[in-house]
Amino acid sequence: MTWNAEKLDELRTLFSDKDGGTMHDPEFARIAGHIFRDGGRRQFPYAGHPTLLDAPAMVLGSSDDDLAKLQVALYGMPMDLGVTNRGGARFGPRALRGIERTGPYNDVLHCAPVHEMRVADIGDVPFKSRFDLATSHSDIEAFVGCLVEAGVMPLGVGGDHSVSHPVLRAIGARRAVGMIHIDAHCDTGGPYEGEKFHHGGPFRNAVLDGVLDPTRTIQIGIRGSAAYIWEFSRMSGMTVIEAHRIGELGIPAIVEMARKVVGDGPTYLSFDIDSLDPAFAPGTGTPEAGGFTMREALALVRGFKGVNFVGGDVVEVAPAYDPTTNTAQNGSQILFELLSLMQFSPSLPAR
């Protein structure tokens, strides 16, 4: 394009008297219509009541009809009684709520999920005890079970990874689900020191409970010195992609493999923040060198558009170990990507 006075006049005609919310591209205009109000005004990202992804807040119990109107419920699971190394993931939900400017537009999946679906942050699981792991898991299962019964898709923030087991018990109660699991660890270990509900064994427990189908489960990014304790994954029929194979295989091939493994059945997506290299997520309980870059993780997750997701979680953000807040920032972005995927899931409830 040659720049000249005629081009300048054309741009002046299109933009000089327009506010920041006026878009000429139909797709951009569709998104701007949700975001901008009153002549280019939009919500301040640093003001107001903090919620996950700036979604509207909903107080459960205020009206049974309110929950039934939701398509996706964002919620927190501030519990880390199952950690085997560094604690602190109980502060994950609060840390992600404190991140501003995640979204609202997904420039790759072309959606604004908080504005184009009926979504709310419904708060945290109301735990009865801060000391008892088994009771906490029961509380999570009951809480998510209410969402499932109401036909609402659950998207949670942990907490340590042990929280995924009771979530799967609720989601897979009627039919075992498949899973895309992105993590440094398989989390299919056995009991340690007499405890089987720790964060290193949720998916072994879920398979043995009959709520997770191992033949429709793929685990991506696995690495580290604990590899010898994950034999349950392969012996049960799970597909395991180690981190050292990511460069060899490439993200597109891994995406295609995952889509074949889970097929078109109901699928859960669990993202452990320690799947990222510690350079991108030092704020976690069990960091492992050699993980995903954030750009790789985004490409991987976005490749699952159209998969039949019925829920998901982001876990193991322990903000105290990251004064930069980068771990929480990246966790919030992954949560946004998961919410975006829900918009394209065949299981998204109609409202």
BALOBA-1460 file (C-alpha; in Angstrom, 3 decimals):
// residues 351
<rec num="1" residu="m" x="0.000" y="0.000" z="0.000"/>
<rec num="2" residu="t" x="1.353" y="3.405" z="-0.962"/>
<rec num="3" residu="w" x="0.926" y="6.100" z="1.655"/>
<rec num="4" residu="n" x="-0.542" y="9.346" z="0.313"/>
<rec num="5" residu="a" x="-2.964" y="12.177" z="1.122"/>
<rec num="6" residu="e" x="-5.900" y="10.162" z="-0.158"/>
<rec num="7" residu="k" x="-5.156" y="7.313" z="2.281"/>
<rec num="8" residu="l" x="-4.795" y="9.800" z="5.112"/>
<rec num="9" residu="d" x="-8.179" y="11.340" z="4.316"/>
<rec num="10" residu="e" x="-9.733" y="7.872" z="4.236"/>
<rec num="11" residu="l" x="-8.372" y="7.043" z="7.696"/>
<rec num="12" residu="r" x="-9.509" y="10.401" z="9.040"/>
<rec num="13" residu="t" x="-13.015" y="9.748" z="7.747"/>
<rec num="14" residu="l" x="-13.105" y="6.321" z="9.373"/>
<rec num="15" residu="f" x="-11.512" y="7.131" z="12.728"/>
<rec num="16" residu="s" x="-11.204" y="10.829" z="13.591"/>
<rec num="17" residu="d" x="-14.641" y="11.255" z="15.168"/>
<rec num="18" residu="k" x="-15.024" y="7.718" z="16.556"/>
<rec num="19" residu="d" x="-14.501" y="6.582" z="20.128"/>
<rec num="20" residu="g" x="-12.314" y="3.644" z="21.187"/>
<rec num="21" residu="g" x="-15.252" y="1.252" z="21.222"/>
<rec num="22" residu="t" x="-16.261" y="1.821" z="17.590"/>
<rec num="23" residu="m" x="-14.931" y="-0.964" z="15.374"/>
<rec num="24" residu="h" x="-15.389" y="-1.434" z="11.630"/>
<rec num="25" residu="d" x="-14.490" y="-5.126" z="11.454"/>
<rec num="26" residu="p" x="-17.703" y="-7.113" z="12.179"/>
<rec num="27" residu="e" x="-15.976" y="-9.533" z="14.564"/>
<rec num="28" residu="f" x="-14.264" y="-6.758" z="16.505"/>
<rec num="29" residu="a" x="-17.531" y="-4.817" z="16.618"/>
<rec num="30" residu="r" x="-19.258" y="-7.890" z="18.079"/>
<rec num="31" residu="i" x="-16.725" y="-8.089" z="20.895"/>
<rec num="32" residu="a" x="-16.613" y="-4.330" z="21.481"/>
<rec num="33" residu="g" x="-20.387" y="-4.346" z="21.840"/>
<rec num="34" residu="h" x="-19.975" y="-6.471" z="24.955"/>
<rec num="35" residu="i" x="-17.093" y="-4.511" z="26.460"/>
<rec num="36" residu="f" x="-17.591" y="-0.809" z="25.778"/>
<rec num="37" residu="r" x="-20.384" y="1.349" z="27.169"/>
<rec num="38" residu="d" x="-21.363" y="5.024" z="26.978"/>
<rec num="39" residu="g" x="-19.050" y="6.395" z="24.320"/>
<rec num="40" residu="g" x="-15.929" y="4.319" z="24.738"/>
<rec num="41" residu="r" x="-16.057" y="3.709" z="28.482"/>
<rec num="42" residu="r" x="-15.146" y="0.312" z="29.887"/>
<rec num="43" residu="q" x="-14.623" y="-1.144" z="33.332"/>
<rec num="44" residu="f" x="-11.374" y="-0.230" z="35.075"/>
<rec num="45" residu="p" x="-9.321" y="-3.468" z="35.341"/>
<rec num="46" residu="y" x="-7.923" y="-2.449" z="38.737"/>
<rec num="47" residu="a" x="-11.186" y="-1.385" z="40.394"/>
<rec num="48" residu="g" x="-14.179" y="-3.143" z="41.857"/>
<rec num="49" residu="h" x="-14.676" y="-6.508" z="43.533"/>
<rec num="50" residu="p" x="-11.975" y="-9.002" z="42.368"/>
<rec num="51" residu="t" x="-13.313" y="-12.211" z="40.840"/>
<rec num="52" residu="l" x="-11.880" y="-14.982" z="38.703"/>
<rec num="53" residu="l" x="-11.466" y="-13.558" z="35.177"/>
<rec num="54" residu="d" x="-13.568" y="-10.534" z="36.207"/>
<rec num="55" residu="a" x="-16.679" y="-12.675" z="35.907"/>
<rec num="56" residu="p" x="-19.823" y="-11.545" z="37.731"/>
<rec num="57" residu="a" x="-19.944" y="-12.700" z="41.356"/>
<rec num="58" residu="m" x="-22.782" y="-14.972" z="42.451"/>
<rec num="59" residu="v" x="-23.624" y="-15.864" z="46.029"/>
<rec num="60" residu="l" x="-24.897" y="-19.425" z="46.135"/>
<rec num="61" residu="g" x="-28.084" y="-19.936" z="48.037"/>
<rec num="62" residu="s" x="-29.478" y="-16.496" z="47.186"/>
<rec num="63" residu="s" x="-31.717" y="-18.021" z="44.531"/>
<rec num="64" residu="d" x="-31.959" y="-21.532" z="43.154"/>
<rec num="65" residu="d" x="-32.952" y="-20.050" z="39.819"/>
<rec num="66" residu="d" x="-29.652" y="-18.148" z="39.553"/>
<rec num="67" residu="l" x="-27.509" y="-21.291" z="39.459"/>
<rec num="68" residu="a" x="-29.805" y="-22.912" z="36.920"/>
<rec num="69" residu="k" x="-29.237" y="-19.966" z="34.581"/>
<rec num="70" residu="l" x="-25.447" y="-20.460" z="34.483"/>
<rec num="71" residu="q" x="-23.573" y="-22.335" z="31.786"/>
<rec num="72" residu="v" x="-20.164" y="-22.299" z="33.493"/>
<rec num="73" residu="a" x="-19.354" y="-21.792" z="37.179"/>
<rec num="74" residu="l" x="-15.896" y="-20.583" z="38.180"/>
<rec num="75" residu="y" x="-15.009" y="-21.564" z="41.733"/>
<rec num="76" residu="g" x="-12.079" y="-21.892" z="44.110"/>
<rec num="77" residu="m" x="-10.765" y="-24.873" z="46.069"/>
<rec num="78" residu="p" x="-8.377" y="-23.260" z="48.595"/>
<rec num="79" residu="m" x="-7.019" y="-26.476" z="50.113"/>
<rec num="80" residu="d" x="-3.471" y="-27.875" z="50.108"/>
<rec num="81" residu="l" x="-3.548" y="-30.585" z="52.772"/>
<rec num="82" residu="g" x="-2.387" y="-33.158" z="50.219"/>
<rec num="83" residu="v" x="0.999" y="-31.683" z="49.279"/>
<rec num="84" residu="t" x="4.180" y="-33.763" z="49.454"/>
<rec num="85" residu="n" x="6.638" y="-30.862" z="49.183"/>
<rec num="86" residu="r" x="6.025" y="-27.109" z="49.510"/>
<rec num="87" residu="g" x="2.649" y="-25.915" z="50.793"/>
<rec num="88" residu="g" x="0.814" y="-22.731" z="49.854"/>
<rec num="89" residu="a" x="-1.508" y="-23.688" z="46.990"/>
<rec num="90" residu="r" x="-4.442" y="-22.886" z="49.286"/>
<rec num="91" residu="f" x="-3.787" y="-19.278" z="48.280"/>
<rec num="92" residu="g" x="-4.116" y="-20.065" z="44.561"/>
<rec num="93" residu="p" x="-7.738" y="-18.965" z="44.090"/>
<rec num="94" residu="r" x="-7.128" y="-15.679" z="45.901"/>
<rec num="95" residu="a" x="-3.997" y="-15.042" z="43.812"/>
<rec num="96" residu="l" x="-5.831" y="-15.611" z="40.532"/>
<rec num="97" residu="r" x="-8.672" y="-13.344" z="41.616"/>
<rec num="98" residu="g" x="-6.093" y="-10.624" z="42.162"/>
<rec num="99" residu="i" x="-4.857" y="-10.696" z="38.566"/>
<rec num="100" residu="e" x="-6.205" y="-7.880" z="36.423"/>
<rec num="101" residu="r" x="-6.560" y="-7.741" z="32.625"/>
<rec num="102" residu="t" x="-6.952" y="-11.424" z="31.753"/>
<rec num="103" residu="g" x="-9.182" y="-11.334" z="28.701"/>
<rec num="104" residu="p" x="-11.844" y="-10.392" z="27.828"/>
<rec num="105" residu="y" x="-11.035" y="-11.225" z="24.187"/>
<rec num="106" residu="n" x="-9.329" y="-14.437" z="23.075"/>
<rec num="107" residu="d" x="-7.494" y="-13.366" z="19.951"/>
<rec num="108" residu="v" x="-6.778" y="-16.951" z="18.802"/>
<rec num="109" residu="l" x="-10.079" y="-18.695" z="19.603"/>
<rec num="110" residu="h" x="-12.015" y="-15.528" z="18.640"/>
<rec num="111" residu="c" x="-14.374" y="-15.301" z="21.582"/>
<rec num="112" residu="a" x="-15.082" y="-13.292" z="24.714"/>
<rec num="113" residu="p" x="-16.212" y="-16.124" z="26.986"/>
<rec num="114" residu="v" x="-17.210" y="-14.156" z="30.077"/>
<rec num="115" residu="h" x="-19.473" y="-11.990" z="27.915"/>
<rec num="116" residu="e" x="-20.706" y="-14.595" z="25.436"/>
<rec num="117" residu="m" x="-21.659" y="-17.289" z="27.940"/>
<rec num="118" residu="r" x="-23.535" y="-17.171" z="31.212"/>
<rec num="119" residu="v" x="-20.554" y="-17.331" z="33.586"/>
<rec num="120" residu="a" x="-20.113" y="-16.390" z="37.245"/>
<rec num="121" residu="d" x="-17.541" y="-16.723" z="40.000"/>
<rec num="122" residu="i" x="-19.556" y="-18.549" z="42.651"/>
<rec num="123" residu="g" x="-16.866" y="-18.300" z="45.329"/>
<rec num="124" residu="d" x="-14.960" y="-21.054" z="47.124"/>
<rec num="125" residu="v" x="-15.918" y="-24.514" z="48.288"/>
<rec num="126" residu="p" x="-17.162" y="-24.017" z="51.878"/>
<rec num="127" residu="f" x="-14.786" y="-26.341" z="53.696"/>
<rec num="128" residu="k" x="-15.882" y="-27.605" z="57.086"/>
<rec num="129" residu="s" x="-12.335" y="-28.083" z="58.346"/>
<rec num="130" residu="r" x="-8.950" y="-26.596" z="57.500"/>
<rec num="131" residu="f" x="-7.250" y="-29.638" z="59.051"/>
<rec num="132" residu="d" x="-8.894" y="-32.761" z="57.597"/>
<rec num="133" residu="l" x="-8.042" y="-33.911" z="54.059"/>
<rec num="134" residu="a" x="-10.800" y="-36.529" z="53.693"/>
<rec num="135" residu="t" x="-13.467" y="-34.111" z="54.894"/>
<rec num="136" residu="s" x="-12.203" y="-31.469" z="52.486"/>
<rec num="137" residu="h" x="-12.465" y="-33.898" z="49.581"/>
<rec num="138" residu="s" x="-16.026" y="-34.768" z="50.592"/>
<rec num="139" residu="d" x="-16.867" y="-31.064" z="50.647"/>
<rec num="140" residu="i" x="-15.487" y="-30.629" z="47.116"/>
<rec num="141" residu="e" x="-17.405" y="-33.617" z="45.794"/>
<rec num="142" residu="a" x="-20.677" y="-32.379" z="47.290"/>
<rec num="143" residu="f" x="-20.114" y="-28.831" z="46.018"/>
<rec num="144" residu="v" x="-19.313" y="-29.882" z="42.453"/>
<rec num="145" residu="g" x="-22.094" y="-32.470" z="42.574"/>
<rec num="146" residu="c" x="-24.599" y="-29.650" z="43.056"/>
<rec num="147" residu="l" x="-23.244" y="-27.926" z="39.954"/>
<rec num="148" residu="v" x="-23.478" y="-31.123" z="37.915"/>
<rec num="149" residu="e" x="-27.047" y="-31.732" z="39.086"/>
<rec num="150" residu="a" x="-27.944" y="-28.178" z="38.059"/>
<rec num="151" residu="g" x="-26.474" y="-28.778" z="34.603"/>
<rec num="152" residu="v" x="-23.667" y="-26.251" z="35.123"/>
<rec num="153" residu="m" x="-20.159" y="-26.851" z="33.813"/>
<rec num="154" residu="p" x="-17.572" y="-26.589" z="36.662"/>
<rec num="155" residu="l" x="-14.233" y="-24.834" z="36.122"/>
<rec num="156" residu="g" x="-12.192" y="-24.774" z="39.318"/>
<rec num="157" residu="v" x="-8.998" y="-23.310" z="40.730"/>
<rec num="158" residu="g" x="-6.956" y="-25.197" z="43.321"/>
<rec num="159" residu="g" x="-5.500" y="-25.884" z="45.694"/>
<rec num="160" residu="d" x="-3.197" y="-28.852" z="45.345"/>
<rec num="161" residu="h" x="-3.837" y="-31.487" z="42.699"/>
<rec num="162" residu="s" x="-5.564" y="-33.859" z="45.083"/>
<rec num="163" residu="v" x="-8.698" y="-31.741" z="44.561"/>
<rec num="164" residu="s" x="-9.187" y="-33.194" z="41.069"/>
<rec num="165" residu="h" x="-10.140" y="-36.600" z="42.477"/>
<rec num="166" residu="p" x="-13.337" y="-35.495" z="44.263"/>
<rec num="167" residu="v" x="-14.224" y="-33.300" z="41.280"/>
<rec num="168" residu="l" x="-13.986" y="-36.322" z="38.992"/>
<rec num="169" residu="r" x="-16.067" y="-38.353" z="41.431"/>
<rec num="170" residu="a" x="-18.832" y="-35.788" z="40.986"/>
<rec num="171" residu="i" x="-18.490" y="-35.352" z="37.221"/>
<rec num="172" residu="g" x="-17.972" y="-39.038" z="36.449"/>
<rec num="173" residu="a" x="-20.582" y="-40.428" z="38.848"/>
<rec num="174" residu="r" x="-22.900" y="-41.555" z="36.046"/>
<rec num="175" residu="r" x="-20.310" y="-42.187" z="33.326"/>
<rec num="176" residu="a" x="-16.531" y="-42.349" z="33.463"/>
<rec num="177" residu="v" x="-14.960" y="-39.399" z="31.676"/>
<rec num="178" residu="g" x="-11.781" y="-39.051" z="29.648"/>
<rec num="179" residu="m" x="-9.100" y="-36.521" z="30.509"/>
<rec num="180" residu="i" x="-6.442" y="-34.285" z="29.018"/>
<rec num="181" residu="h" x="-3.940" y="-33.874" z="31.840"/>
<rec num="182" residu="i" x="-1.113" y="-31.328" z="31.445"/>
<rec num="183" residu="d" x="1.440" y="-31.701" z="34.216"/>
<rec num="184" residu="a" x="5.039" y="-32.419" z="35.163"/>
<rec num="185" residu="h" x="3.831" y="-35.486" z="37.076"/>
<rec num="186" residu="c" x="1.402" y="-38.305" z="36.271"/>
<rec num="187" residu="d" x="-0.151" y="-38.153" z="39.748"/>
<rec num="188" residu="t" x="-0.985" y="-41.859" z="39.677"/>
<rec num="189" residu="g" x="1.122" y="-42.869" z="42.686"/>
<rec num="190" residu="g" x="0.050" y="-45.121" z="45.540"/>
<rec num="191" residu="p" x="-0.347" y="-44.380" z="49.257"/>
<rec num="192" residu="y" x="2.510" y="-42.607" z="51.043"/>
<rec num="193" residu="e" x="2.865" y="-42.891" z="54.799"/>
<rec num="194" residu="g" x="-0.619" y="-44.375" z="54.989"/>
<rec num="195" residu="e" x="-2.329" y="-41.626" z="52.953"/>
<rec num="196" residu="k" x="-3.676" y="-42.302" z="49.439"/>
<rec num="197" residu="f" x="-5.516" y="-39.016" z="48.849"/>
<rec num="198" residu="h" x="-2.370" y="-36.876" z="48.438"/>
<rec num="199" residu="h" x="-1.711" y="-34.741" z="45.358"/>
<rec num="200" residu="g" x="0.496" y="-37.428" z="43.803"/>
<rec num="201" residu="g" x="-2.315" y="-39.949" z="43.374"/>
<rec num="202" residu="p" x="-5.659" y="-38.371" z="42.358"/>
<rec num="203" residu="f" x="-5.897" y="-40.045" z="38.971"/>
<rec num="204" residu="r" x="-5.004" y="-43.507" z="40.216"/>
<rec num="205" residu="n" x="-7.793" y="-43.084" z="42.752"/>
<rec num="206" residu="a" x="-10.210" y="-41.785" z="40.100"/>
<rec num="207" residu="v" x="-9.568" y="-44.778" z="37.819"/>
<rec num="208" residu="l" x="-10.016" y="-47.259" z="40.680"/>
<rec num="209" residu="d" x="-13.242" y="-45.478" z="41.648"/>
<rec num="210" residu="g" x="-14.541" y="-46.028" z="38.111"/>
<rec num="211" residu="v" x="-14.996" y="-42.317" z="37.344"/>
<rec num="212" residu="l" x="-12.005" y="-41.839" z="35.005"/>
<rec num="213" residu="d" x="-11.490" y="-43.898" z="31.838"/>
<rec num="214" residu="p" x="-7.713" y="-44.479" z="31.540"/>
<rec num="215" residu="t" x="-7.958" y="-45.495" z="27.876"/>
<rec num="216" residu="r" x="-9.356" y="-42.020" z="27.144"/>
<rec num="217" residu="t" x="-6.719" y="-40.233" z="29.239"/>
<rec num="218" residu="i" x="-3.565" y="-38.538" z="27.986"/>
<rec num="219" residu="q" x="-0.897" y="-37.029" z="30.247"/>
<rec num="220" residu="i" x="1.347" y="-34.402" z="28.648"/>
<rec num="221" residu="g" x="4.608" y="-32.839" z="29.864"/>
<rec num="222" residu="i" x="5.670" y="-35.584" z="32.295"/>
<rec num="223" residu="r" x="9.242" y="-35.378" z="33.576"/>
<rec num="224" residu="g" x="11.486" y="-35.477" z="36.620"/>
<rec num="225" residu="s" x="13.087" y="-37.905" z="39.031"/>
<rec num="226" residu="a" x="9.751" y="-39.397" z="40.160"/>
<rec num="227" residu="a" x="9.082" y="-41.097" z="36.797"/>
<rec num="228" residu="y" x="9.617" y="-44.556" z="38.293"/>
<rec num="229" residu="i" x="6.495" y="-44.275" z="40.483"/>
<rec num="230" residu="w" x="4.061" y="-43.647" z="37.600"/>
<rec num="231" residu="e" x="3.762" y="-47.219" z="36.283"/>
<rec num="232" residu="f" x="0.018" y="-47.205" z="36.997"/>
<rec num="233" residu="s" x="-0.475" y="-44.748" z="34.140"/>
<rec num="234" residu="r" x="0.840" y="-47.092" z="31.461"/>
<rec num="235" residu="m" x="-0.450" y="-50.298" z="33.009"/>
<rec num="236" residu="s" x="-3.986" y="-48.864" z="33.170"/>
<rec num="237" residu="g" x="-3.895" y="-47.775" z="29.517"/>
<rec num="238" residu="m" x="-3.170" y="-44.060" z="29.791"/>
<rec num="239" residu="t" x="-1.172" y="-42.335" z="27.049"/>
<rec num="240" residu="v" x="1.888" y="-40.561" z="28.481"/>
<rec num="241" residu="i" x="3.849" y="-37.876" z="26.606"/>
<rec num="242" residu="e" x="7.101" y="-37.080" z="28.390"/>
<rec num="243" residu="a" x="8.473" y="-33.553" z="28.276"/>
<rec num="244" residu="h" x="11.675" y="-34.638" z="26.539"/>
<rec num="245" residu="r" x="9.571" y="-35.774" z="23.530"/>
<rec num="246" residu="i" x="7.795" y="-32.445" z="23.040"/>
<rec num="247" residu="g" x="10.469" y="-30.990" z="20.772"/>
<rec num="248" residu="e" x="10.695" y="-34.203" z="18.781"/>
<rec num="249" residu="l" x="6.937" y="-34.603" z="18.313"/>
<rec num="250" residu="g" x="5.906" y="-30.956" z="18.069"/>
<rec num="251" residu="i" x="2.802" y="-29.327" z="19.532"/>
<rec num="252" residu="p" x="0.498" y="-29.960" z="16.522"/>
<rec num="253" residu="a" x="1.207" y="-33.704" z="16.608"/>
<rec num="254" residu="i" x="0.595" y="-33.844" z="20.366"/>
<rec num="255" residu="v" x="-2.685" y="-31.989" z="19.934"/>
<rec num="256" residu="e" x="-3.777" y="-34.454" z="17.268"/>
<rec num="257" residu="m" x="-2.769" y="-37.403" z="19.450"/>
<rec num="258" residu="a" x="-4.730" y="-36.025" z="22.404"/>
<rec num="259" residu="r" x="-7.823" y="-35.474" z="20.289"/>
<rec num="260" residu="k" x="-7.679" y="-39.084" z="19.091"/>
<rec num="261" residu="v" x="-7.229" y="-40.423" z="22.622"/>
<rec num="262" residu="v" x="-10.227" y="-38.609" z="24.123"/>
<rec num="263" residu="g" x="-12.421" y="-38.901" z="21.027"/>
<rec num="264" residu="d" x="-15.838" y="-37.278" z="21.174"/>
<rec num="265" residu="g" x="-16.805" y="-38.473" z="24.670"/>
<rec num="266" residu="p" x="-17.050" y="-36.306" z="27.804"/>
<rec num="267" residu="t" x="-13.602" y="-35.050" z="28.764"/>
<rec num="268" residu="y" x="-12.059" y="-33.244" z="31.730"/>
<rec num="269" residu="l" x="-9.065" y="-30.902" z="31.350"/>
<rec num="270" residu="s" x="-6.696" y="-30.635" z="34.301"/>
<rec num="271" residu="f" x="-3.794" y="-28.174" z="34.098"/>
<rec num="272" residu="d" x="-1.127" y="-28.273" z="36.794"/>
<rec num="273" residu="i" x="0.878" y="-25.044" z="36.737"/>
<rec num="274" residu="d" x="4.073" y="-27.051" z="37.322"/>
<rec num="275" residu="s" x="3.738" y="-28.304" z="33.736"/>
<rec num="276" residu="l" x="5.303" y="-24.947" z="32.905"/>
<rec num="277" residu="d" x="9.048" y="-24.601" z="33.289"/>
<rec num="278" residu="p" x="9.962" y="-22.940" z="36.610"/>
<rec num="279" residu="a" x="11.162" y="-19.943" z="34.596"/>
<rec num="280" residu="f" x="7.474" y="-19.265" z="33.890"/>
<rec num="281" residu="a" x="5.941" y="-20.655" z="37.086"/>
<rec num="282" residu="p" x="8.296" y="-20.698" z="40.080"/>
<rec num="283" residu="g" x="5.330" y="-20.322" z="42.441"/>
<rec num="284" residu="t" x="4.377" y="-23.955" z="42.818"/>
<rec num="285" residu="g" x="4.928" y="-26.786" z="45.258"/>
<rec num="286" residu="t" x="6.923" y="-29.247" z="43.126"/>
<rec num="287" residu="p" x="8.760" y="-27.364" z="40.355"/>
<rec num="288" residu="e" x="10.480" y="-29.454" z="37.679"/>
<rec num="289" residu="a" x="13.049" y="-28.153" z="35.195"/>
<rec num="290" residu="g" x="12.461" y="-28.703" z="31.495"/>
<rec num="291" residu="g" x="8.792" y="-27.814" z="31.219"/>
<rec num="292" residu="f" x="6.633" y="-25.950" z="28.740"/>
<rec num="293" residu="t" x="7.193" y="-22.346" z="27.832"/>
<rec num="294" residu="m" x="4.045" y="-20.303" z="28.185"/>
<rec num="295" residu="r" x="3.848" y="-19.938" z="24.401"/>
<rec num="296" residu="e" x="3.958" y="-23.733" z="23.990"/>
<rec num="297" residu="a" x="1.323" y="-24.236" z="26.671"/>
<rec num="298" residu="l" x="-1.021" y="-21.746" z="25.016"/>
<rec num="299" residu="a" x="-0.609" y="-23.390" z="21.614"/>
<rec num="300" residu="l" x="-1.278" y="-26.793" z="23.158"/>
<rec num="301" residu="v" x="-4.420" y="-25.782" z="25.037"/>
<rec num="302" residu="r" x="-5.847" y="-23.752" z="22.163"/>
<rec num="303" residu="g" x="-5.488" y="-26.788" z="19.936"/>
<rec num="304" residu="f" x="-8.288" y="-28.497" z="21.872"/>
<rec num="305" residu="k" x="-11.032" y="-26.223" z="20.545"/>
<rec num="306" residu="g" x="-14.146" y="-28.324" z="19.925"/>
<rec num="307" residu="v" x="-13.248" y="-31.174" z="22.301"/>
<rec num="308" residu="n" x="-16.247" y="-32.311" z="24.358"/>
<rec num="309" residu="f" x="-15.169" y="-30.797" z="27.667"/>
<rec num="310" residu="v" x="-17.423" y="-31.173" z="30.706"/>
<rec num="311" residu="g" x="-15.195" y="-29.354" z="33.199"/>
<rec num="312" residu="g" x="-11.662" y="-28.474" z="34.115"/>
<rec num="313" residu="d" x="-9.263" y="-27.057" z="36.660"/>
<rec num="314" residu="v" x="-6.033" y="-25.102" z="37.137"/>
<rec num="315" residu="v" x="-4.115" y="-26.232" z="40.206"/>
<rec num="316" residu="e" x="-0.931" y="-25.919" z="42.283"/>
<rec num="317" residu="v" x="-0.434" y="-22.143" z="42.093"/>
<rec num="318" residu="a" x="1.433" y="-21.329" z="45.318"/>
<rec num="319" residu="p" x="1.951" y="-17.559" z="45.083"/>
<rec num="320" residu="a" x="4.249" y="-17.139" z="48.077"/>
<rec num="321" residu="y" x="7.180" y="-18.583" z="46.111"/>
<rec num="322" residu="d" x="6.850" y="-16.018" z="43.304"/>
<rec num="323" residu="p" x="7.128" y="-12.348" z="44.307"/>
<rec num="324" residu="t" x="6.808" y="-11.347" z="40.632"/>
<rec num="325" residu="t" x="3.193" y="-12.727" z="40.460"/>
<rec num="326" residu="n" x="4.093" y="-14.295" z="37.090"/>
<rec num="327" residu="t" x="2.863" y="-17.726" z="38.198"/>
<rec num="328" residu="a" x="-0.553" y="-16.338" z="39.096"/>
<rec num="329" residu="q" x="-0.604" y="-14.290" z="35.890"/>
<rec num="330" residu="n" x="0.072" y="-17.386" z="33.811"/>
<rec num="331" residu="g" x="-2.393" y="-19.425" z="35.835"/>
<rec num="332" residu="s" x="-5.090" y="-16.837" z="35.214"/>
<rec num="333" residu="q" x="-4.329" y="-16.877" z="31.490"/>
<rec num="334" residu="i" x="-4.616" y="-20.663" z="31.362"/>
<rec num="335" residu="l" x="-7.917" y="-20.447" z="33.239"/>
<rec num="336" residu="f" x="-9.118" y="-17.983" z="30.608"/>
<rec num="337" residu="e" x="-8.070" y="-20.366" z="27.835"/>
<rec num="338" residu="l" x="-9.960" y="-23.232" z="29.502"/>
<rec num="339" residu="l" x="-13.052" y="-21.068" z="29.828"/>
<rec num="340" residu="s" x="-12.726" y="-20.167" z="26.157"/>
<rec num="341" residu="l" x="-12.630" y="-23.872" z="25.261"/>
<rec num="342" residu="m" x="-15.850" y="-24.466" z="27.204"/>
<rec num="343" residu="q" x="-17.610" y="-22.078" z="24.829"/>
<rec num="344" residu="f" x="-16.976" y="-24.503" z="21.959"/>
<rec num="345" residu="s" x="-17.705" y="-27.735" z="23.827"/>
<rec num="346" residu="p" x="-20.634" y="-29.827" z="22.554"/>
<rec num="347" residu="s" x="-21.577" y="-30.317" z="26.227"/>
<rec num="348" residu="l" x="-22.018" y="-26.603" z="26.929"/>
<rec num="349" residu="p" x="-25.526" y="-26.356" z="28.392"/>
<rec num="350" residu="a" x="-28.021" y="-24.259" z="26.471"/>
<rec num="351" residu="r" x="-29.421" y="-21.349" z="28.478"/>
